[in-house]
Amino acid sequence: MLDRYGVGSDTAAALLMAAGDNPERMASEASFAALCGVSPAGRGVSRATMNRATAVLTEWDSRVTESPAEALQRQHREELAEARRKLQESRRKCRRLQDQLDAAAIVITTLLAEQAAMQKQEARRTAAVIPLGRSHAIHE
């Protein structure tokens, strides 16, 4: 069956499922088409048979519309979209953390500069020599 043009593994599997476990039920291609519900409708065909054919064709279309490869592609597209969303969220988080780090660096630099200025001011204040009077120096 797979040697036929246009018949792939999905099509062959669906046809074999339609044939069932009794291949002797099909004496010709016409009987196989009738079993699948795709034979041309003749004058003696009932409405029930036509409805069954329509149902079989609808089921066939639903199976053929998304092959396993298409389902896998769809799944990969969904996974890729999720990965992209997570990547964007991670980038936003990294930007926030970088902004916080930059702010902390500015605060630390400012505090260090203020500390150095205060230390210089304190050093000048304690380095001043206060002359003592002679009378005060003799008592010591």
Solvent accessible surface area in square Angstrom, and as a share of the most:
residue,aa,sasa,rsa
1,M,103,0.46
2,L,110,0.55
3,D,148,0.77
4,R,161,0.59
5,Y,221,0.84
6,G,65,0.63
7,V,32,0.19
8,G,36,0.34
9,S,81,0.52
10,D,66,0.34
11,T,29,0.17
12,A,8,0.07
13,A,52,0.40
14,A,10,0.08
15,L,40,0.20
16,L,103,0.51
17,M,117,0.52
18,A,38,0.30
19,A,6,0.05
20,G,38,0.37
21,D,139,0.72
22,N,61,0.31
23,P,86,0.54
24,E,133,0.60
25,R,125,0.46
26,M,43,0.19
27,A,103,0.80
28,S,62,0.40
29,E,141,0.63
30,A,72,0.56
31,S,34,0.22
32,F,49,0.21
33,A,25,0.20
34,A,52,0.40
35,L,31,0.16
36,C,7,0.04
37,G,7,0.07
38,V,75,0.43
39,S,45,0.29
40,P,126,0.79
41,A,57,0.44
42,G,47,0.46
43,R,248,0.91
44,G,82,0.79
45,V,52,0.30
46,S,59,0.38
47,R,176,0.64
48,A,74,0.58
49,T,72,0.42
50,M,71,0.32
51,N,82,0.42
52,R,121,0.44
53,A,16,0.12
54,T,81,0.47
55,A,61,0.48
56,V,39,0.23
57,L,82,0.41
58,T,85,0.50
59,E,83,0.37
60,W,69,0.24
61,D,80,0.41
62,S,69,0.45
63,R,106,0.39
64,V,77,0.44
65,T,97,0.56
66,E,77,0.34
67,S,28,0.18
68,P,91,0.57
69,A,68,0.52
70,E,77,0.35
71,A,30,0.24
72,L,93,0.46
73,Q,105,0.47
74,R,98,0.36
75,Q,86,0.38
76,H,98,0.44
77,R,143,0.52
78,E,97,0.44
79,E,92,0.41
80,L,88,0.44
81,A,60,0.46
82,E,70,0.32
83,A,54,0.42
84,R,143,0.52
85,R,126,0.46
86,K,113,0.48
87,L,87,0.43
88,Q,102,0.45
89,E,72,0.32
90,S,57,0.37
91,R,132,0.48
92,R,105,0.38
93,K,111,0.47
94,C,83,0.50
95,R,141,0.51
96,R,123,0.45
97,L,98,0.49
98,Q,91,0.40
99,D,94,0.48
100,Q,115,0.51
101,L,112,0.56
102,D,67,0.35
103,A,53,0.41
104,A,45,0.35
105,A,53,0.41
106,I,117,0.59
107,V,83,0.48
108,I,101,0.51
109,T,90,0.52
110,T,64,0.37
111,L,104,0.52
112,L,108,0.54
113,A,63,0.49
114,E,91,0.41
115,Q,95,0.42
116,A,48,0.37
117,A,58,0.45
118,M,130,0.58
119,Q,108,0.48
120,K,130,0.55
121,Q,97,0.43
122,E,85,0.38
123,A,59,0.45
124,R,168,0.61
125,R,157,0.57
126,T,99,0.57
127,A,73,0.57
128,A,68,0.52
129,V,136,0.78
130,I,138,0.70
131,P,118,0.74
132,L,104,0.52
133,G,45,0.43
134,R,203,0.74
135,S,77,0.50
136,H,101,0.45
137,A,55,0.43
138,I,136,0.69
139,H,155,0.69
140,E,144,0.65
